[in-house]
Amino acid sequence: PIIASGGVAGLHDIARLVPLEPDGVAGVIVGRALYTGAVKLAEAIAMARGLREVPLSPCGRGQG
C-alpha cells in the first residue's frame, strides 16, 4: 500500500487522493493541517470515505 505524505493543506488535497485508491493509495498523513485546524479529523475521514465532495477551483486548490 501507498501512504501519501507531505503537502496536505486541506480537504481538497484528500479529495484528489481518493480516486487513487485503486492504484494502491491506502492512506494519507495529514499532520500539520490537523494541528493548525486547516483540516478537521471527522471531515477528513468523511472525505476519504467519499461522503463529502469539495469543489476544486480552476488552479487545482479546493475550498476545503
Jmol script that loads the backbone (N, CA, C; Angstrom):
load data "model"
ATOM      1  N   PRO A   1       0.823  -1.204   0.000  1.00  0.00           N
ATOM      2  CA  PRO A   1       0.000   0.000   0.000  1.00  0.00           C
ATOM      3  C   PRO A   1       0.863   1.263   0.000  1.00  0.00           C
ATOM      4  N   ILE A   2       0.299   2.328  -0.525  1.00  0.00           N
ATOM      5  CA  ILE A   2       0.971   3.626  -0.583  1.00  0.00           C
ATOM      6  C   ILE A   2       0.327   4.553   0.439  1.00  0.00           C
ATOM      7  N   ILE A   3       1.150   5.237   1.222  1.00  0.00           N
ATOM      8  CA  ILE A   3       0.682   6.247   2.163  1.00  0.00           C
ATOM      9  C   ILE A   3       1.203   7.588   1.662  1.00  0.00           C
ATOM     10  N   ALA A   4       0.290   8.466   1.277  1.00  0.00           N
ATOM     11  CA  ALA A   4       0.675   9.791   0.789  1.00  0.00           C
ATOM     12  C   ALA A   4       1.079  10.660   1.973  1.00  0.00           C
ATOM     13  N   SER A   5       2.109  11.466   1.783  1.00  0.00           N
ATOM     14  CA  SER A   5       2.596  12.302   2.875  1.00  0.00           C
ATOM     15  C   SER A   5       3.193  13.583   2.315  1.00  0.00           C
ATOM     16  N   GLY A   6       2.955  14.667   3.027  1.00  0.00           N
ATOM     17  CA  GLY A   6       3.550  15.940   2.653  1.00  0.00           C
ATOM     18  C   GLY A   6       2.662  16.771   1.753  1.00  0.00           C
ATOM     19  N   GLY A   7       2.496  18.016   2.099  1.00  0.00           N
ATOM     20  CA  GLY A   7       1.765  18.942   1.250  1.00  0.00           C
ATOM     21  C   GLY A   7       0.259  18.906   1.374  1.00  0.00           C
ATOM     22  N   VAL A   8      -0.278  18.189   2.350  1.00  0.00           N
ATOM     23  CA  VAL A   8      -1.728  18.169   2.533  1.00  0.00           C
ATOM     24  C   VAL A   8      -2.122  19.416   3.310  1.00  0.00           C
ATOM     25  N   ALA A   9      -2.748  20.359   2.601  1.00  0.00           N
ATOM     26  CA  ALA A   9      -3.103  21.640   3.208  1.00  0.00           C
ATOM     27  C   ALA A   9      -4.581  21.734   3.554  1.00  0.00           C
ATOM     28  N   GLY A  10      -5.394  20.880   2.948  1.00  0.00           N
ATOM     29  CA  GLY A  10      -6.829  20.956   3.192  1.00  0.00           C
ATOM     30  C   GLY A  10      -7.551  19.751   2.633  1.00  0.00           C
ATOM     31  N   LEU A  11      -8.866  19.774   2.779  1.00  0.00           N
ATOM     32  CA  LEU A  11      -9.685  18.660   2.299  1.00  0.00           C
ATOM     33  C   LEU A  11      -9.544  18.449   0.796  1.00  0.00           C
ATOM     34  N   HIS A  12      -9.277  19.522   0.077  1.00  0.00           N
ATOM     35  CA  HIS A  12      -9.132  19.402  -1.375  1.00  0.00           C
ATOM     36  C   HIS A  12      -7.995  18.448  -1.743  1.00  0.00           C
ATOM     37  N   ASP A  13      -6.945  18.424  -0.933  1.00  0.00           N
ATOM     38  CA  ASP A  13      -5.830  17.516  -1.212  1.00  0.00           C
ATOM     39  C   ASP A  13      -6.233  16.061  -0.977  1.00  0.00           C
ATOM     40  N   ILE A  14      -7.028  15.825   0.045  1.00  0.00           N
ATOM     41  CA  ILE A  14      -7.522  14.473   0.304  1.00  0.00           C
ATOM     42  C   ILE A  14      -8.454  14.045  -0.823  1.00  0.00           C
ATOM     43  N   ALA A  15      -9.293  14.970  -1.277  1.00  0.00           N
ATOM     44  CA  ALA A  15     -10.222  14.668  -2.372  1.00  0.00           C
ATOM     45  C   ALA A  15      -9.472  14.242  -3.629  1.00  0.00           C
ATOM     46  N   ARG A  16      -8.324  14.814  -3.854  1.00  0.00           N
ATOM     47  CA  ARG A  16      -7.542  14.467  -5.046  1.00  0.00           C
ATOM     48  C   ARG A  16      -6.883  13.091  -4.913  1.00  0.00           C
ATOM     49  N   LEU A  17      -6.724  12.608  -3.692  1.00  0.00           N
ATOM     50  CA  LEU A  17      -6.109  11.295  -3.478  1.00  0.00           C
ATOM     51  C   LEU A  17      -7.121  10.152  -3.513  1.00  0.00           C
ATOM     52  N   VAL A  18      -8.368  10.430  -3.159  1.00  0.00           N
ATOM     53  CA  VAL A  18      -9.391   9.381  -3.088  1.00  0.00           C
ATOM     54  C   VAL A  18      -9.478   8.559  -4.379  1.00  0.00           C
ATOM     55  N   PRO A  19      -9.487   9.178  -5.560  1.00  0.00           N
ATOM     56  CA  PRO A  19      -9.583   8.378  -6.791  1.00  0.00           C
ATOM     57  C   PRO A  19      -8.368   7.484  -7.046  1.00  0.00           C
ATOM     58  N   LEU A  20      -7.290   7.690  -6.304  1.00  0.00           N
ATOM     59  CA  LEU A  20      -6.080   6.889  -6.498  1.00  0.00           C
ATOM     60  C   LEU A  20      -6.075   5.609  -5.666  1.00  0.00           C
ATOM     61  N   GLU A  21      -7.138   5.381  -4.903  1.00  0.00           N
ATOM     62  CA  GLU A  21      -7.209   4.173  -4.081  1.00  0.00           C
ATOM     63  C   GLU A  21      -7.025   2.898  -4.907  1.00  0.00           C
ATOM     64  N   PRO A  22      -7.654   2.769  -6.078  1.00  0.00           N
ATOM     65  CA  PRO A  22      -7.443   1.548  -6.870  1.00  0.00           C
ATOM     66  C   PRO A  22      -5.989   1.356  -7.311  1.00  0.00           C
ATOM     67  N   ASP A  23      -5.220   2.444  -7.315  1.00  0.00           N
ATOM     68  CA  ASP A  23      -3.810   2.367  -7.693  1.00  0.00           C
ATOM     69  C   ASP A  23      -2.904   2.065  -6.509  1.00  0.00           C
ATOM     70  N   GLY A  24      -3.497   1.865  -5.327  1.00  0.00           N
ATOM     71  CA  GLY A  24      -2.715   1.478  -4.164  1.00  0.00           C
ATOM     72  C   GLY A  24      -2.596   2.504  -3.061  1.00  0.00           C
ATOM     73  N   VAL A  25      -3.169   3.699  -3.246  1.00  0.00           N
ATOM     74  CA  VAL A  25      -3.108   4.701  -2.178  1.00  0.00           C
ATOM     75  C   VAL A  25      -4.067   4.265  -1.071  1.00  0.00           C
ATOM     76  N   ALA A  26      -3.489   3.946   0.085  1.00  0.00           N
ATOM     77  CA  ALA A  26      -4.278   3.404   1.190  1.00  0.00           C
ATOM     78  C   ALA A  26      -4.463   4.393   2.333  1.00  0.00           C
ATOM     79  N   GLY A  27      -3.736   5.496   2.308  1.00  0.00           N
ATOM     80  CA  GLY A  27      -3.858   6.450   3.397  1.00  0.00           C
ATOM     81  C   GLY A  27      -3.103   7.723   3.104  1.00  0.00           C
ATOM     82  N   VAL A  28      -3.266   8.668   4.021  1.00  0.00           N
ATOM     83  CA  VAL A  28      -2.599   9.959   3.873  1.00  0.00           C
ATOM     84  C   VAL A  28      -2.228  10.481   5.259  1.00  0.00           C
ATOM     85  N   ILE A  29      -1.042  11.036   5.352  1.00  0.00           N
ATOM     86  CA  ILE A  29      -0.606  11.661   6.601  1.00  0.00           C
ATOM     87  C   ILE A  29      -0.960  13.137   6.509  1.00  0.00           C
ATOM     88  N   VAL A  30      -1.781  13.593   7.443  1.00  0.00           N
ATOM     89  CA  VAL A  30      -2.296  14.956   7.380  1.00  0.00           C
ATOM     90  C   VAL A  30      -1.547  15.886   8.329  1.00  0.00           C
ATOM     91  N   GLY A  31      -0.991  15.392   9.386  1.00  0.00           N
ATOM     92  CA  GLY A  31      -0.143  16.115  10.326  1.00  0.00           C
ATOM     93  C   GLY A  31      -0.445  17.572  10.589  1.00  0.00           C
ATOM     94  N   ARG A  32       0.321  18.445   9.953  1.00  0.00           N
ATOM     95  CA  ARG A  32       0.246  19.876  10.231  1.00  0.00           C
ATOM     96  C   ARG A  32      -1.152  20.449   9.995  1.00  0.00           C
ATOM     97  N   ALA A  33      -1.831  20.000   8.954  1.00  0.00           N
ATOM     98  CA  ALA A  33      -3.172  20.513   8.666  1.00  0.00           C
ATOM     99  C   ALA A  33      -4.130  20.219   9.818  1.00  0.00           C
ATOM    100  N   LEU A  34      -3.971  19.079  10.471  1.00  0.00           N
ATOM    101  CA  LEU A  34      -4.784  18.781  11.658  1.00  0.00           C
ATOM    102  C   LEU A  34      -4.371  19.684  12.818  1.00  0.00           C
ATOM    103  N   TYR A  35      -3.083  19.817  13.011  1.00  0.00           N
ATOM    104  CA  TYR A  35      -2.547  20.606  14.118  1.00  0.00           C
ATOM    105  C   TYR A  35      -2.975  22.068  14.034  1.00  0.00           C
ATOM    106  N   THR A  36      -2.952  22.628  12.833  1.00  0.00           N
ATOM    107  CA  THR A  36      -3.299  24.041  12.663  1.00  0.00           C
ATOM    108  C   THR A  36      -4.805  24.270  12.558  1.00  0.00           C
ATOM    109  N   GLY A  37      -5.569  23.196  12.407  1.00  0.00           N
ATOM    110  CA  GLY A  37      -7.015  23.327  12.291  1.00  0.00           C
ATOM    111  C   GLY A  37      -7.498  23.515  10.864  1.00  0.00           C
ATOM    112  N   ALA A  38      -6.592  23.438   9.894  1.00  0.00           N
ATOM    113  CA  ALA A  38      -6.986  23.577   8.490  1.00  0.00           C
ATOM    114  C   ALA A  38      -7.862  22.408   8.050  1.00  0.00           C
ATOM    115  N   VAL A  39      -7.683  21.259   8.704  1.00  0.00           N
ATOM    116  CA  VAL A  39      -8.485  20.069   8.433  1.00  0.00           C
ATOM    117  C   VAL A  39      -8.998  19.545   9.760  1.00  0.00           C
ATOM    118  N   LYS A  40     -10.268  19.217   9.788  1.00  0.00           N
ATOM    119  CA  LYS A  40     -10.854  18.585  10.971  1.00  0.00           C
ATOM    120  C   LYS A  40     -10.888  17.080  10.719  1.00  0.00           C
ATOM    121  N   LEU A  41     -10.521  16.303  11.732  1.00  0.00           N
ATOM    122  CA  LEU A  41     -10.388  14.862  11.570  1.00  0.00           C
ATOM    123  C   LEU A  41     -11.656  14.220  11.025  1.00  0.00           C
ATOM    124  N   ALA A  42     -12.808  14.562  11.577  1.00  0.00           N
ATOM    125  CA  ALA A  42     -14.068  13.955  11.126  1.00  0.00           C
ATOM    126  C   ALA A  42     -14.323  14.258   9.650  1.00  0.00           C
ATOM    127  N   GLU A  43     -14.010  15.480   9.223  1.00  0.00           N
ATOM    128  CA  GLU A  43     -14.201  15.844   7.818  1.00  0.00           C
ATOM    129  C   GLU A  43     -13.226  15.090   6.919  1.00  0.00           C
ATOM    130  N   ALA A  44     -12.000  14.915   7.383  1.00  0.00           N
ATOM    131  CA  ALA A  44     -11.007  14.182   6.595  1.00  0.00           C
ATOM    132  C   ALA A  44     -11.426  12.724   6.417  1.00  0.00           C
ATOM    133  N   ILE A  45     -11.931  12.124   7.484  1.00  0.00           N
ATOM    134  CA  ILE A  45     -12.386  10.732   7.403  1.00  0.00           C
ATOM    135  C   ILE A  45     -13.574  10.625   6.458  1.00  0.00           C
ATOM    136  N   ALA A  46     -14.521  11.547   6.574  1.00  0.00           N
ATOM    137  CA  ALA A  46     -15.684  11.535   5.683  1.00  0.00           C
ATOM    138  C   ALA A  46     -15.252  11.693   4.229  1.00  0.00           C
ATOM    139  N   MET A  47     -14.307  12.587   3.979  1.00  0.00           N
ATOM    140  CA  MET A  47     -13.814  12.804   2.620  1.00  0.00           C
ATOM    141  C   MET A  47     -13.172  11.528   2.083  1.00  0.00           C
ATOM    142  N   ALA A  48     -12.360  10.895   2.892  1.00  0.00           N
ATOM    143  CA  ALA A  48     -11.676   9.676   2.463  1.00  0.00           C
ATOM    144  C   ALA A  48     -12.663   8.553   2.170  1.00  0.00           C
ATOM    145  N   ARG A  49     -13.773   8.563   2.859  1.00  0.00           N
ATOM    146  CA  ARG A  49     -14.803   7.541   2.631  1.00  0.00           C
ATOM    147  C   ARG A  49     -15.742   7.922   1.496  1.00  0.00           C
ATOM    148  N   GLY A  50     -15.517   9.090   0.905  1.00  0.00           N
ATOM    149  CA  GLY A  50     -16.340   9.519  -0.218  1.00  0.00           C
ATOM    150  C   GLY A  50     -17.682  10.083   0.184  1.00  0.00           C
ATOM    151  N   LEU A  51     -17.802  10.548   1.431  1.00  0.00           N
ATOM    152  CA  LEU A  51     -19.082  11.050   1.915  1.00  0.00           C
ATOM    153  C   LEU A  51     -19.271  12.538   1.673  1.00  0.00           C
ATOM    154  N   ARG A  52     -18.224  13.214   1.236  1.00  0.00           N
ATOM    155  CA  ARG A  52     -18.315  14.655   1.021  1.00  0.00           C
ATOM    156  C   ARG A  52     -17.454  15.031  -0.165  1.00  0.00           C
ATOM    157  N   GLU A  53     -17.941  15.931  -0.969  1.00  0.00           N
ATOM    158  CA  GLU A  53     -17.158  16.407  -2.101  1.00  0.00           C
ATOM    159  C   GLU A  53     -16.773  17.855  -1.863  1.00  0.00           C
ATOM    160  N   VAL A  54     -15.558  18.199  -2.212  1.00  0.00           N
ATOM    161  CA  VAL A  54     -15.076  19.570  -2.098  1.00  0.00           C
ATOM    162  C   VAL A  54     -14.808  20.065  -3.508  1.00  0.00           C
ATOM    163  N   PRO A  55     -15.472  21.145  -3.926  1.00  0.00           N
ATOM    164  CA  PRO A  55     -15.236  21.639  -5.285  1.00  0.00           C
ATOM    165  C   PRO A  55     -13.806  22.126  -5.452  1.00  0.00           C
ATOM    166  N   LEU A  56     -13.220  21.831  -6.587  1.00  0.00           N
ATOM    167  CA  LEU A  56     -11.862  22.271  -6.873  1.00  0.00           C
ATOM    168  C   LEU A  56     -11.913  23.520  -7.730  1.00  0.00           C
ATOM    169  N   SER A  57     -11.096  24.480  -7.381  1.00  0.00           N
ATOM    170  CA  SER A  57     -11.024  25.701  -8.167  1.00  0.00           C
ATOM    171  C   SER A  57     -10.217  25.427  -9.435  1.00  0.00           C
ATOM    172  N   PRO A  58     -10.246  26.323 -10.417  1.00  0.00           N
ATOM    173  CA  PRO A  58      -9.504  26.101 -11.666  1.00  0.00           C
ATOM    174  C   PRO A  58      -8.013  25.885 -11.470  1.00  0.00           C
ATOM    175  N   CYS A  59      -7.440  26.436 -10.407  1.00  0.00           N
ATOM    176  CA  CYS A  59      -5.997  26.269 -10.207  1.00  0.00           C
ATOM    177  C   CYS A  59      -5.681  24.976  -9.467  1.00  0.00           C
ATOM    178  N   GLY A  60      -6.710  24.161  -9.172  1.00  0.00           N
ATOM    179  CA  GLY A  60      -6.476  22.876  -8.539  1.00  0.00           C
ATOM    180  C   GLY A  60      -6.484  22.916  -7.027  1.00  0.00           C
ATOM    181  N   ARG A  61      -6.717  24.070  -6.442  1.00  0.00           N
ATOM    182  CA  ARG A  61      -6.776  24.180  -4.992  1.00  0.00           C
ATOM    183  C   ARG A  61      -8.241  24.270  -4.600  1.00  0.00           C
ATOM    184  N   GLY A  62      -8.657  23.407  -3.705  1.00  0.00           N
ATOM    185  CA  GLY A  62     -10.058  23.374  -3.309  1.00  0.00           C
ATOM    186  C   GLY A  62     -10.410  24.451  -2.310  1.00  0.00           C
ATOM    187  N   GLN A  63     -11.629  24.438  -1.915  1.00  0.00           N
ATOM    188  CA  GLN A  63     -12.126  25.413  -0.956  1.00  0.00           C
ATOM    189  C   GLN A  63     -12.188  24.826   0.436  1.00  0.00           C
ATOM    190  N   GLY A  64     -11.672  23.610   0.645  1.00  0.00           N
ATOM    191  CA  GLY A  64     -11.773  22.922   1.921  1.00  0.00           C
ATOM    192  C   GLY A  64     -10.659  23.244   2.774  1.00  0.00           C
TER     193      GLY A  64
END
end "model"
wireframe off; spacefill off
backbone 0.3
color backbone group
